[in-house]
Amino acid sequence: MTPSATPVWSADLWPTRCWSPNQISSVAVLAAALWGVVAASSLLMGAALGIYRSWNERLIGLVLGFGAGALISSVSFELVQEGMRVAGALPVALGLAAGALAFFVGDRYVERIGGRSRGGAAGLPLLLGALLDGIPAQWSLKRRRRQPLELA
């Protein structure tokens, strides 16, 4: 049978014959790319809504508060549990406190330089936020790749 033949689908909707492993791999890559586009489209829609419409400050605060709560919940269920298993309660508590303090100090610094009052000064606050968010995330991913984690 030629590779261009109609694939036969199994019960789990994955081609079981008539497709070579390279073709199946290509389908998986295409599916992953399409789901990535779907996931990223919400960011573009949010940006468009933010540009073309003005929003009530209270609503913005509620949405940001919900996002912060979802992030804290995610951290609690993913990273804190793993940290408690690997290092114990004290290092996890100190790390969370250090992170909260870093964000608090960074927020005060941005407020002091006028990052919130001047529309053109958004670059530094965005850089600071990306830096403070990216460092722990990348460190965590790097540590996860080196399993098992050994602490002296």
OpenMM code with the backbone's topology and positions (N, CA, C; nanometers):
from openmm import Vec3, app, unit

residues = "MET THR PRO SER ALA THR PRO VAL TRP SER ALA ASP LEU TRP PRO THR ARG CYS TRP SER PRO ASN GLN ILE SER SER VAL ALA VAL LEU ALA ALA ALA LEU TRP GLY VAL VAL ALA ALA SER SER LEU LEU MET GLY ALA ALA LEU GLY ILE TYR ARG SER TRP ASN GLU ARG LEU ILE GLY LEU VAL LEU GLY PHE GLY ALA GLY ALA LEU ILE SER SER VAL SER PHE GLU LEU VAL GLN GLU GLY MET ARG VAL ALA GLY ALA LEU PRO VAL ALA LEU GLY LEU ALA ALA GLY ALA LEU ALA PHE PHE VAL GLY ASP ARG TYR VAL GLU ARG ILE GLY GLY ARG SER ARG GLY GLY ALA ALA GLY LEU PRO LEU LEU LEU GLY ALA LEU LEU ASP GLY ILE PRO ALA GLN TRP SER LEU LYS ARG ARG ARG ARG GLN PRO LEU GLU LEU ALA".split()
positions = [
    Vec3(0.0850, -0.1179, 0.0000),
    Vec3(0.0000, 0.0000, 0.0000),
    Vec3(0.0898, 0.1246, 0.0000),
    Vec3(0.0523, 0.2260, -0.0705),
    Vec3(0.1344, 0.3461, -0.0816),
    Vec3(0.1105, 0.4381, 0.0377),
    Vec3(0.2085, 0.5247, 0.0705),
    Vec3(0.1924, 0.6165, 0.1832),
    Vec3(0.0772, 0.7149, 0.1652),
    Vec3(0.0343, 0.7392, 0.0425),
    Vec3(-0.0734, 0.8345, 0.0207),
    Vec3(-0.2118, 0.7712, 0.0384),
    Vec3(-0.2153, 0.6422, 0.0710),
    Vec3(-0.3440, 0.5747, 0.0896),
    Vec3(-0.4140, 0.6293, 0.2137),
    Vec3(-0.5428, 0.6140, 0.2162),
    Vec3(-0.6214, 0.6610, 0.3304),
    Vec3(-0.5825, 0.5824, 0.4541),
    Vec3(-0.5510, 0.6502, 0.5654),
    Vec3(-0.5094, 0.5782, 0.6862),
    Vec3(-0.6267, 0.5060, 0.7503),
    Vec3(-0.5965, 0.3964, 0.8137),
    Vec3(-0.6962, 0.3239, 0.8912),
    Vec3(-0.6832, 0.3711, 1.0350),
    Vec3(-0.7936, 0.4104, 1.0974),
    Vec3(-0.7900, 0.4685, 1.2317),
    Vec3(-0.8300, 0.3640, 1.3338),
    Vec3(-0.7613, 0.3635, 1.4454),
    Vec3(-0.7971, 0.2735, 1.5542),
    Vec3(-0.8995, 0.3424, 1.6433),
    Vec3(-0.9368, 0.2753, 1.7513),
    Vec3(-1.0392, 0.3298, 1.8409),
    Vec3(-0.9946, 0.4601, 1.9053),
    Vec3(-0.8642, 0.4766, 1.9247),
    Vec3(-0.8173, 0.6003, 1.9878),
    Vec3(-0.7826, 0.7081, 1.8849),
    Vec3(-0.8285, 0.6919, 1.7637),
    Vec3(-0.8139, 0.7914, 1.6566),
    Vec3(-0.6684, 0.8202, 1.6210),
    Vec3(-0.5841, 0.7222, 1.6252),
    Vec3(-0.4452, 0.7394, 1.5852),
    Vec3(-0.4172, 0.6407, 1.4728),
    Vec3(-0.3501, 0.6799, 1.3654),
    Vec3(-0.3291, 0.5886, 1.2532),
    Vec3(-0.2466, 0.4676, 1.2944),
    Vec3(-0.2963, 0.3490, 1.2637),
    Vec3(-0.2260, 0.2278, 1.3044),
    Vec3(-0.1500, 0.1626, 1.1908),
    Vec3(-0.1902, 0.1878, 1.0687),
    Vec3(-0.1162, 0.1315, 0.9547),
    Vec3(-0.1330, 0.2252, 0.8361),
    Vec3(-0.0605, 0.2020, 0.7346),
    Vec3(-0.0609, 0.2803, 0.6105),
    Vec3(0.0210, 0.4086, 0.6223),
    Vec3(0.0604, 0.4480, 0.7415),
    Vec3(0.1446, 0.5664, 0.7563),
    Vec3(0.2780, 0.5219, 0.8118),
    Vec3(0.3838, 0.5792, 0.7588),
    Vec3(0.5164, 0.5474, 0.8102),
    Vec3(0.5378, 0.6219, 0.9422),
    Vec3(0.6358, 0.5802, 1.0225),
    Vec3(0.6645, 0.6519, 1.1476),
    Vec3(0.6970, 0.7995, 1.1241),
    Vec3(0.7620, 0.8320, 1.0126),
    Vec3(0.7916, 0.9725, 0.9827),
    Vec3(0.6647, 1.0521, 0.9582),
    Vec3(0.5670, 0.9906, 0.8912),
    Vec3(0.4406, 1.0604, 0.8675),
    Vec3(0.3637, 1.0803, 0.9971),
    Vec3(0.3636, 0.9793, 1.0838),
    Vec3(0.2967, 0.9926, 1.2127),
    Vec3(0.3646, 1.1017, 1.2944),
    Vec3(0.4977, 1.1056, 1.2910),
    Vec3(0.5724, 1.2094, 1.3620),
    Vec3(0.5365, 1.3475, 1.3082),
    Vec3(0.5223, 1.3590, 1.1780),
    Vec3(0.4854, 1.4874, 1.1185),
    Vec3(0.3460, 1.5307, 1.1624),
    Vec3(0.2543, 1.4355, 1.1701),
    Vec3(0.1189, 1.4662, 1.2160),
    Vec3(0.1218, 1.5141, 1.3608),
    Vec3(0.2017, 1.4494, 1.4448),
    Vec3(0.2111, 1.4888, 1.5850),
    Vec3(0.2697, 1.6291, 1.5990),
    Vec3(0.3711, 1.6598, 1.5190),
    Vec3(0.4310, 1.7927, 1.5230),
    Vec3(0.3310, 1.8977, 1.4765),
    Vec3(0.2582, 1.8683, 1.3708),
    Vec3(0.1574, 1.9613, 1.3212),
    Vec3(0.0478, 1.9832, 1.4247),
    Vec3(0.0026, 1.8755, 1.4891),
    Vec3(-0.1004, 1.8883, 1.5922),
    Vec3(-0.0497, 1.9732, 1.7089),
    Vec3(0.0742, 1.9512, 1.7502),
    Vec3(0.1317, 2.0306, 1.8595),
    Vec3(0.1418, 2.1776, 1.8206),
    Vec3(0.1817, 2.2042, 1.6976),
    Vec3(0.1918, 2.3430, 1.6516),
    Vec3(0.0548, 2.4104, 1.6485),
    Vec3(-0.0463, 2.3383, 1.6015),
    Vec3(-0.1817, 2.3958, 1.5970),
    Vec3(-0.2347, 2.4237, 1.7374),
    Vec3(-0.2121, 2.3323, 1.8325),
    Vec3(-0.2564, 2.3577, 1.9702),
    Vec3(-0.1780, 2.4737, 2.0313),
    Vec3(-0.0525, 2.4886, 1.9940),
    Vec3(0.0243, 2.6039, 2.0409),
    Vec3(-0.0329, 2.7346, 1.9896),
    Vec3(-0.0759, 2.7355, 1.8637),
    Vec3(-0.1392, 2.8545, 1.8064),
    Vec3(-0.2700, 2.8858, 1.8793),
    Vec3(-0.3482, 2.7833, 1.9076),
    Vec3(-0.4742, 2.8034, 1.9806),
    Vec3(-0.4463, 2.8624, 2.1184),
    Vec3(-0.3468, 2.8078, 2.1886),
    Vec3(-0.3145, 2.8577, 2.3222),
    Vec3(-0.2628, 3.0015, 2.3180),
    Vec3(-0.1806, 3.0333, 2.2191),
    Vec3(-0.1242, 3.1681, 2.2091),
    Vec3(-0.2256, 3.2697, 2.1585),
    Vec3(-0.3300, 3.2251, 2.0932),
    Vec3(-0.4288, 3.3193, 2.0399),
    Vec3(-0.4988, 3.3977, 2.1500),
    Vec3(-0.5119, 3.3389, 2.2684),
    Vec3(-0.5750, 3.4123, 2.3780),
    Vec3(-0.4926, 3.5345, 2.4167),
    Vec3(-0.3613, 3.5234, 2.4077),
    Vec3(-0.2749, 3.6383, 2.4368),
    Vec3(-0.2974, 3.7493, 2.3353),
    Vec3(-0.3069, 3.7126, 2.2093),
    Vec3(-0.3312, 3.8126, 2.1050),
    Vec3(-0.4693, 3.8760, 2.1184),
    Vec3(-0.5691, 3.7951, 2.1515),
    Vec3(-0.7034, 3.8501, 2.1705),
    Vec3(-0.7065, 3.9455, 2.2898),
    Vec3(-0.6394, 3.9084, 2.3970),
    Vec3(-0.6327, 3.9958, 2.5141),
    Vec3(-0.5619, 4.1264, 2.4833),
    Vec3(-0.4532, 4.1193, 2.4058),
    Vec3(-0.3816, 4.2408, 2.3677),
    Vec3(-0.4693, 4.3304, 2.2820),
    Vec3(-0.5414, 4.2717, 2.1878),
    Vec3(-0.6302, 4.3513, 2.1018),
    Vec3(-0.7408, 4.4168, 2.1843),
    Vec3(-0.7992, 4.3414, 2.2774),
    Vec3(-0.9032, 4.3996, 2.3629),
    Vec3(-0.8471, 4.5123, 2.4502),
    Vec3(-0.7247, 4.4960, 2.4964),
    Vec3(-0.6627, 4.5997, 2.5787),
    Vec3(-0.6302, 4.7253, 2.5011),
    Vec3(-0.5987, 4.7115, 2.3740),
    Vec3(-0.5631, 4.8265, 2.2903),
    Vec3(-0.6872, 4.9026, 2.2435),
    Vec3(-0.7883, 4.8289, 2.2024),
    Vec3(-0.9020, 4.8929, 2.1373),
    Vec3(-1.0192, 4.9251, 2.2290),
    Vec3(-1.0093, 4.8932, 2.3547),
    Vec3(-1.1198, 4.9214, 2.4462),
    Vec3(-1.0631, 4.9637, 2.5806),
    Vec3(-1.1261, 5.0604, 2.6439),
    Vec3(-1.0838, 5.0975, 2.7789),
    Vec3(-1.1673, 5.0181, 2.8792),
    Vec3(-1.1041, 4.9780, 2.9877),
    Vec3(-1.1678, 4.8918, 3.0856),
    Vec3(-1.1750, 4.9612, 3.2207),
    Vec3(-1.2735, 4.9261, 3.2969),
    Vec3(-1.2907, 4.9774, 3.4324),
    Vec3(-1.1734, 4.9302, 3.5196),
    Vec3(-1.1182, 5.0208, 3.5991),
    Vec3(-1.0034, 4.9872, 3.6840),
    Vec3(-1.0376, 4.8740, 3.7821),
    Vec3(-1.1599, 4.8726, 3.8310),
    Vec3(-1.2004, 4.7679, 3.9254),
    Vec3(-1.1992, 4.6306, 3.8572),
    Vec3(-1.2481, 4.6250, 3.7348),
    Vec3(-1.2481, 4.4991, 3.6609),
    Vec3(-1.1058, 4.4527, 3.6342),
    Vec3(-1.0194, 4.5440, 3.5987),
    Vec3(-0.8788, 4.5085, 3.5758),
    Vec3(-0.8174, 4.4518, 3.7034),
    Vec3(-0.8457, 4.5159, 3.8151),
    Vec3(-0.7956, 4.4670, 3.9439),
    Vec3(-0.8475, 4.3278, 3.9771),
    Vec3(-0.9750, 4.3040, 3.9492),
    Vec3(-1.0328, 4.1717, 3.9751),
    Vec3(-0.9683, 4.0649, 3.8881),
    Vec3(-0.9482, 4.0952, 3.7612),
    Vec3(-0.8865, 3.9975, 3.6707),
    Vec3(-0.7420, 3.9717, 3.7111),
    Vec3(-0.6676, 4.0764, 3.7450),
    Vec3(-0.5289, 4.0581, 3.7880),
    Vec3(-0.5212, 3.9811, 3.9190),
    Vec3(-0.6141, 4.0081, 4.0095),
    Vec3(-0.6179, 3.9343, 4.1353),
    Vec3(-0.6460, 3.7863, 4.1130),
    Vec3(-0.7384, 3.7574, 4.0218),
    Vec3(-0.7675, 3.6179, 3.9894),
    Vec3(-0.6435, 3.5504, 3.9302),
    Vec3(-0.5755, 3.6208, 3.8394),
    Vec3(-0.4548, 3.5639, 3.7786),
    Vec3(-0.3458, 3.5378, 3.8817),
    Vec3(-0.3294, 3.6311, 3.9751),
    Vec3(-0.2295, 3.6111, 4.0805),
    Vec3(-0.2664, 3.4925, 4.1681),
    Vec3(-0.3931, 3.4794, 4.2000),
    Vec3(-0.4371, 3.3655, 4.2804),
    Vec3(-0.4169, 3.2337, 4.2082),
    Vec3(-0.4447, 3.2320, 4.0778),
    Vec3(-0.4232, 3.1096, 3.9992),
    Vec3(-0.2747, 3.0743, 3.9946),
    Vec3(-0.1896, 3.1756, 3.9834),
    Vec3(-0.0454, 3.1509, 3.9812),
    Vec3(0.0024, 3.0964, 4.1153),
    Vec3(-0.0438, 3.1561, 4.2236),
    Vec3(-0.0046, 3.1086, 4.3566),
    Vec3(-0.0533, 2.9653, 4.3782),
    Vec3(-0.1745, 2.9368, 4.3334),
    Vec3(-0.2279, 2.8009, 4.3447),
    Vec3(-0.1431, 2.7025, 4.2653),
    Vec3(-0.1054, 2.7414, 4.1459),
    Vec3(-0.0222, 2.6554, 4.0622),
    Vec3(0.1121, 2.6278, 4.1289),
    Vec3(0.1727, 2.7316, 4.1823),
    Vec3(0.3007, 2.7150, 4.2510),
    Vec3(0.2838, 2.6238, 4.3714),
    Vec3(0.1749, 2.6429, 4.4443),
    Vec3(0.1523, 2.5614, 4.5632),
    Vec3(0.1405, 2.4140, 4.5290),
    Vec3(0.0690, 2.3827, 4.4220),
    Vec3(0.0477, 2.2424, 4.3889),
    Vec3(0.1660, 2.1798, 4.3166),
    Vec3(0.2412, 2.2568, 4.2432),
    Vec3(0.3506, 2.1989, 4.1648),
    Vec3(0.4851, 2.2075, 4.2364),
    Vec3(0.5313, 2.3280, 4.2602),
    Vec3(0.6681, 2.3462, 4.3088),
    Vec3(0.6833, 2.3259, 4.4589),
    Vec3(0.5859, 2.3724, 4.5364),
    Vec3(0.5992, 2.3617, 4.6815),
    Vec3(0.5966, 2.2153, 4.7239),
    Vec3(0.5081, 2.1382, 4.6663),
    Vec3(0.5002, 1.9966, 4.7005),
    Vec3(0.6325, 1.9258, 4.6706),
    Vec3(0.6886, 1.9523, 4.5541),
    Vec3(0.8174, 1.8914, 4.5183),
    Vec3(0.9281, 1.9415, 4.6097),
    Vec3(0.9276, 2.0717, 4.6388),
    Vec3(1.0289, 2.1261, 4.7287),
    Vec3(1.0216, 2.0681, 4.8682),
    Vec3(0.9010, 2.0483, 4.9171),
    Vec3(0.8847, 1.9886, 5.0497),
    Vec3(0.9382, 1.8454, 5.0504),
    Vec3(0.9143, 1.7732, 4.9431),
    Vec3(0.9622, 1.6359, 4.9344),
    Vec3(1.1149, 1.6307, 4.9293),
    Vec3(1.1736, 1.7228, 4.8549),
    Vec3(1.3181, 1.7193, 4.8335),
    Vec3(1.3955, 1.7855, 4.9464),
    Vec3(1.3524, 1.9055, 4.9889),
    Vec3(1.4349, 1.9835, 5.0812),
    Vec3(1.3736, 2.0027, 5.2189),
    Vec3(1.2432, 1.9968, 5.2315),
    Vec3(1.1799, 2.0182, 5.3610),
    Vec3(1.1114, 2.1536, 5.3687),
    Vec3(1.0455, 2.1762, 5.4805),
    Vec3(0.9606, 2.2949, 5.4966),
    Vec3(1.0405, 2.4250, 5.5072),
    Vec3(1.1484, 2.4257, 5.5820),
    Vec3(1.2214, 2.5511, 5.6044),
    Vec3(1.2794, 2.6098, 5.4757),
    Vec3(1.3503, 2.5341, 5.3928),
    Vec3(1.4001, 2.5931, 5.2681),
    Vec3(1.2887, 2.6414, 5.1759),
    Vec3(1.1769, 2.5693, 5.1720),
    Vec3(1.0650, 2.6116, 5.0880),
    Vec3(1.0070, 2.7419, 5.1395),
    Vec3(0.9877, 2.7519, 5.2710),
    Vec3(0.9333, 2.8745, 5.3304),
    Vec3(1.0282, 2.9922, 5.3075),
    Vec3(1.1580, 2.9703, 5.3229),
    Vec3(1.2558, 3.0775, 5.2994),
    Vec3(1.2575, 3.1198, 5.1528),
    Vec3(1.2469, 3.0241, 5.0628),
    Vec3(1.2435, 3.0564, 4.9204),
    Vec3(1.1194, 3.1360, 4.8818),
    Vec3(1.0042, 3.0955, 4.9341),
    Vec3(0.8810, 3.1703, 4.9071),
    Vec3(0.8893, 3.3113, 4.9640),
    Vec3(0.9419, 3.3232, 5.0860),
    Vec3(0.9556, 3.4559, 5.1468),
    Vec3(1.0533, 3.5432, 5.0680),
    Vec3(1.1643, 3.4854, 5.0223),
    Vec3(1.2616, 3.5620, 4.9432),
    Vec3(1.2001, 3.6072, 4.8113),
    Vec3(1.1226, 3.5207, 4.7469),
    Vec3(1.0560, 3.5575, 4.6224),
    Vec3(0.9535, 3.6679, 4.6427),
    Vec3(0.8739, 3.6563, 4.7490),
    Vec3(0.7738, 3.7597, 4.7779),
    Vec3(0.8421, 3.8929, 4.8081),
    Vec3(0.9507, 3.8882, 4.8832),
    Vec3(1.0245, 4.0105, 4.9150),
    Vec3(1.0853, 4.0728, 4.7893),
    Vec3(1.1377, 3.9904, 4.7004),
    Vec3(1.1951, 4.0421, 4.5757),
    Vec3(1.0883, 4.1118, 4.4918),
    Vec3(0.9702, 4.0517, 4.4808),
    Vec3(0.8624, 4.1148, 4.4049),
    Vec3(0.8157, 4.2428, 4.4729),
    Vec3(0.8076, 4.2435, 4.6054),
    Vec3(0.7649, 4.3628, 4.6784),
    Vec3(0.8636, 4.4768, 4.6572),
    Vec3(0.9931, 4.4472, 4.6725),
    Vec3(1.0961, 4.5504, 4.6542),
    Vec3(1.0968, 4.5986, 4.5088),
    Vec3(1.0846, 4.5070, 4.4146),
    Vec3(1.0791, 4.5457, 4.2742),
    Vec3(0.9593, 4.6329, 4.2426),
    Vec3(0.8444, 4.6020, 4.3017),
    Vec3(0.7240, 4.6822, 4.2813),
    Vec3(0.7429, 4.8230, 4.3368),
    Vec3(0.8018, 4.8314, 4.4533),
    Vec3(0.8289, 4.9640, 4.5126),
    Vec3(0.9276, 5.0441, 4.4278),
    Vec3(1.0267, 4.9757, 4.3729),
    Vec3(1.1246, 5.0432, 4.2883),
    Vec3(1.0585, 5.0977, 4.1618),
    Vec3(0.9746, 5.0173, 4.0998),
    Vec3(0.9042, 5.0615, 3.9794),
    Vec3(0.8140, 5.1802, 4.0121),
    Vec3(0.7469, 5.1743, 4.1256),
    Vec3(0.6593, 5.2843, 4.1661),
    Vec3(0.7410, 5.4113, 4.1921),
    Vec3(0.8587, 5.3951, 4.2524),
    Vec3(0.9424, 5.5112, 4.2846),
    Vec3(0.9956, 5.5797, 4.1593),
    Vec3(1.0293, 5.5031, 4.0553),
    Vec3(1.0822, 5.5652, 3.9335),
    Vec3(0.9715, 5.6135, 3.8410),
    Vec3(0.8470, 5.5904, 3.8807),
    Vec3(0.7352, 5.6416, 3.8024),
    Vec3(0.6899, 5.5493, 3.6924),
    Vec3(0.7154, 5.4210, 3.7046),
    Vec3(0.6776, 5.3250, 3.6014),
    Vec3(0.5279, 5.3101, 3.5836),
    Vec3(0.4497, 5.3452, 3.6847),
    Vec3(0.3053, 5.3299, 3.6737),
    Vec3(0.2381, 5.4555, 3.6223),
    Vec3(0.2997, 5.5687, 3.6449),
    Vec3(0.2328, 5.6932, 3.6075),
    Vec3(0.2646, 5.7383, 3.4655),
    Vec3(0.3762, 5.6939, 3.4116),
    Vec3(0.4151, 5.7352, 3.2766),
    Vec3(0.3940, 5.6201, 3.1803),
    Vec3(0.3172, 5.6460, 3.0764),
    Vec3(0.2867, 5.5411, 2.9801),
    Vec3(0.4091, 5.4905, 2.9063),
    Vec3(0.5072, 5.5761, 2.8809),
    Vec3(0.6245, 5.5369, 2.8055),
    Vec3(0.7273, 5.4614, 2.8873),
    Vec3(0.7105, 5.4541, 3.0177),
    Vec3(0.8098, 5.3909, 3.1035),
    Vec3(0.7757, 5.2451, 3.1335),
    Vec3(0.7020, 5.1811, 3.0465),
    Vec3(0.6581, 5.0442, 3.0726),
    Vec3(0.7688, 4.9424, 3.0488),
    Vec3(0.8744, 4.9782, 2.9793),
    Vec3(0.9792, 4.8827, 2.9464),
    Vec3(1.0511, 4.8280, 3.0677),
    Vec3(1.0909, 4.9148, 3.1600),
    Vec3(1.1636, 4.8696, 3.2788),
    Vec3(1.0777, 4.7807, 3.3686),
    Vec3(0.9523, 4.8175, 3.3968),
    Vec3(0.8703, 4.7262, 3.4773),
    Vec3(0.8503, 4.5899, 3.4103),
    Vec3(0.8328, 4.5883, 3.2793),
    Vec3(0.8185, 4.4606, 3.2098),
    Vec3(0.9472, 4.3790, 3.2177),
    Vec3(1.0598, 4.4440, 3.2019),
    Vec3(1.1878, 4.3754, 3.2135),
    Vec3(1.2051, 4.3173, 3.3526),
    Vec3(1.1747, 4.3980, 3.4544),
    Vec3(1.1891, 4.3522, 3.5926),
    Vec3(1.0971, 4.2335, 3.6197),
    Vec3(0.9720, 4.2412, 3.5726),
    Vec3(0.8786, 4.1311, 3.5930),
    Vec3(0.9236, 4.0041, 3.5226),
    Vec3(0.9702, 4.0171, 3.3984),
    Vec3(1.0170, 3.9003, 3.3244),
    Vec3(1.1406, 3.8394, 3.3904),
    Vec3(1.2292, 3.9251, 3.4401),
    Vec3(1.3495, 3.8771, 3.5076),
    Vec3(1.3138, 3.8026, 3.6361),
    Vec3(1.2285, 3.8642, 3.7181),
    Vec3(1.1914, 3.8011, 3.8443),
    Vec3(1.1102, 3.6739, 3.8225),
    Vec3(1.0354, 3.6668, 3.7153),
    Vec3(0.9583, 3.5465, 3.6861),
    Vec3(1.0454, 3.4400, 3.6217),
    Vec3(1.1350, 3.4813, 3.5345),
    Vec3(1.2135, 3.3863, 3.4573),
    Vec3(1.3228, 3.3161, 3.5337),
    Vec3(1.3881, 3.3838, 3.6240),
    Vec3(1.5004, 3.3222, 3.6955),
    Vec3(1.4565, 3.2003, 3.7756),
    Vec3(1.3565, 3.2120, 3.8641),
    Vec3(1.3171, 3.0911, 3.9386),
    Vec3(1.2606, 2.9813, 3.8493),
    Vec3(1.1874, 3.0187, 3.7447),
    Vec3(1.1299, 2.9172, 3.6565),
    Vec3(1.2403, 2.8398, 3.5852),
    Vec3(1.3390, 2.9095, 3.5318),
    Vec3(1.4475, 2.8415, 3.4625),
    Vec3(1.5327, 2.7596, 3.5589),
    Vec3(1.5546, 2.8116, 3.6784),
    Vec3(1.6320, 2.7374, 3.7775),
    Vec3(1.5592, 2.6089, 3.8140),
    Vec3(1.4280, 2.6183, 3.8298),
    Vec3(1.3479, 2.5007, 3.8640),
    Vec3(1.3543, 2.3969, 3.7530),
    Vec3(1.3420, 2.4407, 3.6275),
    Vec3(1.3494, 2.3473, 3.5158),
    Vec3(1.4874, 2.2835, 3.5063),
    Vec3(1.5897, 2.3630, 3.5311),
    Vec3(1.7259, 2.3104, 3.5256),
    Vec3(1.7463, 2.2051, 3.6344),
    Vec3(1.6939, 2.2306, 3.7541),
    Vec3(1.7085, 2.1358, 3.8634),
    Vec3(1.6306, 2.0073, 3.8358),
    Vec3(1.5147, 2.0192, 3.7707),
    Vec3(1.4336, 1.9010, 3.7427),
    Vec3(1.5032, 1.8089, 3.6426),
    Vec3(1.5816, 1.8655, 3.5505),
    Vec3(1.6501, 1.7831, 3.4519),
    Vec3(1.7606, 1.7005, 3.5145),
    Vec3(1.8115, 1.7440, 3.6264),
    Vec3(1.9215, 1.6737, 3.6921),
    Vec3(1.8697, 1.5817, 3.8021),
    Vec3(1.7683, 1.5026, 3.7736),
    Vec3(1.7121, 1.4120, 3.8742),
    Vec3(1.8090, 1.2974, 3.8974),
    Vec3(1.8210, 1.2429, 4.0125),
    Vec3(1.7622, 1.2876, 4.1373),
    Vec3(1.8402, 1.4043, 4.1959),
    Vec3(1.7710, 1.4905, 4.2650),
    Vec3(1.8318, 1.6083, 4.3251),
    Vec3(1.8968, 1.5684, 4.4560),
    Vec3(2.0247, 1.5986, 4.4683),
    Vec3(2.0969, 1.5630, 4.5883),
    Vec3(2.1331, 1.6891, 4.6644),
    Vec3(2.0933, 1.6936, 4.7871),
    Vec3(2.1271, 1.8065, 4.8737),
    Vec3(2.2244, 1.7594, 4.9799),
    Vec3(2.3319, 1.8355, 5.0012),
    Vec3(2.4317, 1.7966, 5.0999),
    Vec3(2.3890, 1.8373, 5.2394),
] * unit.nanometer
topology = app.Topology()
chain = topology.addChain("A")
for resn in residues:
    res = topology.addResidue(resn, chain)
    for name in ("N", "CA", "C"):
        topology.addAtom(name, app.Element.getBySymbol(name[0]), res)
